């Protein structure tokens, strides 16, 4: 191979791979953001459901004591 072909390959490969790496980075960071948001949503939902269950239990026990202590 001639030296200019090798030089063209050495300079051309990074130029071609830079946009590919950038798009890959955008995809991976987007997936990470979606997974992180999903975990936060799941934790928040579990906390709210736990609070609702505790509130329902407390209302049931209050209602039971008002009716005559079941």
SULQUI-V692769 format. One record per residue. RES is the residue in one letter. OMEGA is omega in radians with two decimals (NA if undefined). D_FIRST is the distance of its C-alpha to the first C-alpha in whole Angstrom. Layout:
RES:OMEGA:D_FIRST
RES:OMEGA:D_FIRST
This chain:
X:3.10:0
X:-3.07:4
X:-3.12:7
X:3.07:8
X:3.11:7
X:3.11:7
X:3.12:10
X:3.10:11
X:-3.12:11
X:3.13:13
X:-3.06:16
X:-3.10:16
X:3.10:17
X:3.13:20
X:3.12:21
X:-3.07:21
X:-3.13:22
X:3.09:25
X:3.11:27
X:3.13:27
X:3.13:28
X:3.11:31
X:3.09:32
X:3.11:32
X:3.13:34
X:3.13:37
X:-3.10:37
X:3.13:38
X:3.07:40
X:3.09:42
X:3.11:43
X:3.13:44
X:3.14:46
X:-3.14:48
X:3.13:48
X:3.09:50
X:3.13:52
X:3.10:53
X:3.12:54
X:3.12:56
X:3.14:58
X:3.10:59
X:3.14:60
X:3.14:62
X:3.12:63
X:3.13:64
X:-3.14:66
X:3.12:68
X:3.08:69
X:3.10:70
X:3.13:72
X:3.12:74
X:3.11:75
X:3.11:76
X:3.13:78
X:3.11:79
X:-3.12:81
X:3.11:83
X:3.11:84
X:-3.11:85
X:3.08:87
X:3.13:89
X:-3.14:90
X:3.13:91
X:3.11:93
X:-3.12:95
X:3.13:95
X:3.00:97
X:3.07:95
X:NA:93
